[in-house]
Amino acid sequence: MTEYLQAEPPSADRLGPASGRPRLTVIGEALIDLVPGSGPGDYQARPGGSPFNVAIGLARLGHRATLMARLADNAFGRQLREHAAAEGVDLSSAPQATEPTTLAVVSLDAEGHAGYDFYLDGTADWQWTDAELARIPPDTAVLHVGSLASWTQPGDRHIRAAVARSRQHGSTLISYDPNIRPLLLGSSEQARPLVEDFVSVAHLVKASREDIEWLYPGTGIAEVGDRWLKLGALAVVITDGPDGAHLLRPDAAPVHRPGRKIRLVDTIGAGDAFTSGLLGGLVRRGLHPPERLSQCSAELLAETVDEAVLISALTCERVGADPPFAAALA
């Protein structure tokens, strides 16, 4: 599939004026991935972090993406800021932080599956304040939150309060991806209340099979989906690696969408690319208002999930978190 990827981002003229497109705002961490290079001990510093990747993915798909991340005033922070700006991501609501940038050291197994070791004590991504989060753009149509920032103290409680206020407004779609990291969360018993607290204020929840198997040992996808739907979600999507994804909605049987055959390079950023594709697909089809999401047909949602599977698959054929541009979908 890689031969269809676009080499350059689409121009502003092709996307149309920003004022005419719904705004998708992403809250969470922006960190540096130290990715293995060509030799032992050789690492490359690449912009990363799940929310950062989601915002980049949305911008590459032609959407109006705003990133709210606490970007450090250091070399890594400037690298993150410059990369996001070059991709067309709006950073007007991203605070400039005095704390250092979070680092993630990436390791790849023989099959290209990524693992992470984090260095996050006292770093910028977790020090959110209510004043900073009051800068959520009022015209936000979709608010996506998740990953480490949603369950790392002390900022997590401030993010949760801001998300709850946005849900109360009624017109903004709230999206949540817990992006579980067991080494940082401790036990599943400790993690479940943190995750479910955010599920309770989200309309759309996306997680991976690995996430839910760790959070709810011995519990099936349908049962976990039903639990989250009862907490208040309108739709739950569980990704299943090469086997595609599962869509769950209230009072409906689970729907499985198949994966796609690929030439796997690595899985870095695959889940984030899926999230970008899912949210972008909902917006492109006009399904992002919560009432529209709750009423739309299973067929239309399945079509959106298929698109997200494709976008994730294309990302897995590239090195690192490098999601496709809109032209790849042709």
N, C-alpha and C positions, 0 to 999 in steps of 0.2 A: 504493500500500500504506500510505501514511502515516496514512490515516484510522483504521486499526486500532490505532495506538500508544496505549499507556496513559499518562496524564498524570502519575500519581503512582506511587511505588514500592509494591509489595505490602506489606501489613502482616505483622508477625511472626506473628500468629495464623494467617494463611493459609498461611504457609510451614511452620509447625510448629516445634517446639523445635529450637534449633541442635544440641543433643546428639544428636538423632535423625537428623541428616544427615551425609553424608561431608564431611570438610574438604578443600577445595582450596586449596593454598598456592602463592602466586606470588612468585618472587624476581626482582628487577631494578629498573630505574630508575623514578623518579617525577619528572617534570620539568614545566616550564612551557612550553606552546606559545604563542608570540606569533602569533596568527592575524589575517590582514588584516581590517580593519574596513570601514566604509562609505566612507572616503575615502583619498586618498594619504597615506601615513605614519601612518595610523590602525591600531593593533593592539590586540587584546584578549588579555589574559593568561588562558589556560585550562589547567586541569590536564591533563597528558598523560604520554606515555611508554608504550611498548607494554605492559610488565607492569602498570602502573597501570591502563591501559584494560582489560586482560584481567580484572583483579580486579573492576573496576566492572561489566563485562559479566556476570560470573558472579553477582555479588550481585543484579543486576537480574533475572536469570533465576531467582532464588529459591534460589541455592546458598549454602553456607556458605564464604565466601571470606575467606582470610587473605592480607594483603599484607606481604611483607618488603621494604621499601624504606628506604634511608637518607634520612630526611626532615630537611631543614635547619631550624635554629632561627632562621628569619627570616620575613619576610612571605610569601614564596612558599611556604616549607616549611609554614607554618601554613595557607595556603590549600589545599595538597595534603592535609594531614592532616584538616582540617575537611570537605573535600569527600568524601574516602573514608569518613570516619566517618558522615557524613550519608547515604551510600548503603548503610550497613550492612556495610561491609568491616571485618574485625577487624584492628587495627593493634597488637595487644599484642606482636608480635614484630618490629616495625619500629623500628630504632634511631633515636635522635635524634642528628643529625650536627652537627658544628661547622662543616663546610665549607658554602659557598653552594650554592644550587639550580642545577641545569643548566637552560639555556635552549635552546629550538629555535624558530627563526624560520621560519614556514610561508609558502610561496608556492604559489599555485594557478594552473595554466595555464587556457587558455580553456575547456577541457572539465571543469575541476574536479578534475584530478589534482594531488595534493599533492607538493611538494618541501620539503626541510628543510635549513637551515643551523644547525649546532650550536655552542654555546658551552659547552665542557665541561672546560676545563683547570682542574684543582684543585677540581672540584665534588664534591658529596657522594656521588654515585651509584657511584663507582668505588673507594671506600676501604674495602671490606669487610675484616673480620677473621674469623679462625676462631671467635673467641668470639661474635661477632654471629651467625654462621651456625649456631652450635650451638643457636640458639633456634628452629630449625625444629620446629613442634609435632609431638610424637611420634605423634599420631593422624592425621597427614596421609595422606589416601587418594590424592590426586593432587598431584604437585609439578611445577609448570610454571616453566620458566626460559627466558631467551632475550634477544634484542635486544642493545642496546649493552653492557649489563652482562656479557654472557657472553663478550665478546671485547675488553673494554677493561681495560688494566692500571691498577693492580695487583690489583684485586679479582677479576678473572676466574678466576685460579688457585684462589682460596679458594672461589668458588662452585662451580667444577668438582669440587673435592675433596668438598664437602658433598653435591653431587648423586650422586657416585659412591658415597658411603657410604649414601645413601638407596636407591640401586638394589641394593646388596648385601643390604639387609634383605629384599628380595624381594616385599613386599606392596604397596609404593607404586608407582603408575604414574608414570613420569618422562616429562614432555612437554617438547619443545624446539622453539623457533622462532628461527632465526638473525636474521631481520629485517635483512637486509643493507643497509648504508649505504656505498656505494663510496667516497665522499669521506673517510670515516673509516677505512676498512680498507686503503687503499693499493691493491695489486694483488690479483687473484684468486689468484695463486700464494701470496701471503702469507696470504690469508684462509682458503684451503681447509683447512690443518691445524688452524686454530683452530675452524672449524665442525665438522670431522669428529671432533675430540676430544670435543665435546659429543654429537654423534650417537652415538658409541660407548657412551655411558652412558644413552641415552634409549630408552624403549620406543616412543614415538610422536613423529614428527618432522613438523612442518608448515612449509612454505615456499611462496613464491610463484614463479610462472614467472620473473619478473624476477630473483629471488634466484638461481635455479639457472642461468639463462642467463649471469649475470655470473660466478658461481663456476666454471662448467664450460662455457666457450664452445664452441658447436658440438655439444654433447651433449644428447640427447633426454631427455624426462621419464622414460621407462621405464629408461634406462640409469643416470640419476642415482638413481632410486628403488632399483634393484637394488644399486647401490654402497652406499647407506645401509643397506639391509636386511642386507647382508653384514657391515656394521660392528656390527650388533647390534639395530637397530630392529625392532619387530614390525609396524609399519605406518607408511607415509609418505603424507602428503596434500599435494598440490601445488595451490595455488589458481591460477586462470587468469582472473582479472578477470571480465568479463561472460560468459565462456564456462564458468564454474562451477569444478569442481575434479576432480582425478584421485586415485584411491585405489590404492595399491600395497601388496601383501603378498607374503611369501615364497611361491614356487612357485605363483603365480596370475597370470593376465593382468591388466593394469591396467584399472581400472574408471573410466569418465568419468561425472561427474554434471553435468547442464546448469546454466547460470546462470538468472537470473530477470530479466525485463524490469522496469526501474525508471525513475523520473524522477531522474536523477543530479543531486545537489546538489554533493557533493564526496566524495573517497575517504578523507578523514582517519579513521583508526581502523577502516577496513573489515576489514583483516587481523586486527586484534585482536578485533573482534567475531566473526569467523569462528572464531578460536581459542576464545573463550568458549563459542560455540555447540557446537563440536566436543567440548570437554571436558565441558561441562554435559550434552550429549546422551549421552555415554558413561556418565556417572554416573547419569543418570536411567534408563537402561536396564540398569544393573547390570553394565556391560561394562568398568569401570575396573580391576578387578584384572588384573594382567598376564596371568595364565593364561586369564582369560575373554576378554581382547582377542585373544589368539593363537588361540583356539578358536572364536570366534563366526563366524557365517555372513557371507558377503560382502553378502548382502541387508540384514542388520541394520546393518552398518557403512555401507552406502550410504545407508540411511535417515537415519543420524546425520549424514553429510556433507550430505545434502539440507537438513537442519535448519540446519546451520551456514551454508550458502549463503543461506538465507532471512534469517538474522539479520544477515549481512554486507550483504545487499541492502537491508534496512530501514535500516541505518546509513547507507548511501550516499544515502538520500533525506532525510537530516537534516544540518544544519550542524555540522561538527566531529565529534569523537569522542563521539557521543551514542548508545550502543547501546540497543536496545529492551528493554522489560520483558517479562516472561513472557506477558502478555496479548496481545502482538503475534502470538504463534504461533498463536493461535486462528484 
